[in-house]
Amino acid sequence: MLIEHHREKLINAIIYFVKNTKYCGKTKLFKLLYYLDFIHFRESGKSITGLDYYAWDFGPVPAELYNEMNELPEDLKESIAIIKNEDKDFIEIKPKKIFDNKFFTKRELRLLDKIAYIFKDAKAEQMVESTHLLNEPWYTTINKTGEKSRIDYFLALDNSEDSLLPEEALERVNDREKLKKALA
């Protein structure tokens, strides 16, 4: 059986970002996870968390996690606390557990660190702005298929040096699907 640890990676990525960035509420967290998954897909042909992101008005949103944040399932409840601040329109997230790196590859850990470093002091508004840039996956999706549409990971592929070619990414995705079926 193929074990991918998406849920463990998601929970630990949340803990990592909350612990290693400032002003990390839900909006900022969703954008950090988006960058983590889409940059990793661009480089390797797979996401880290296994989340699907949708083109909502304020940028890419992992809809499943968004819904879970309203009523935390047990594994999230054990790992994080959500603190609603009455003075501000801000929901703070605090870790209850220590980050566990055992589920991540070296590449994934480097990417977590890089994204946390880049956006350490960014506020949610800046994160929203950064995901709305021309020709980025959110922008392309919202303009081609409309709001609430699923953002295709293949839109992360570009002409940068570290990006896979579309054919190579497709081959990796197909190989992973064949492996899953064979091991099912």
Secondary structure, DSSP 8 states (H G I E B T S, - for coil): -----HHHHHHHHHHHHHHHSSS-BHHHHHHHHHHHHHHHHHHHSS-SS----EEETTEEE-HHHHHHHHS--HHHHHHEEEEEETTTTEEEEEESS---GGGS-HHHHHHHHHHHHHTTT--HHHHHHHHT-TTSHHHHHHHHT-TT-B--GGGG--SSTT---HHHHHHHHHHHHHHHHHH-
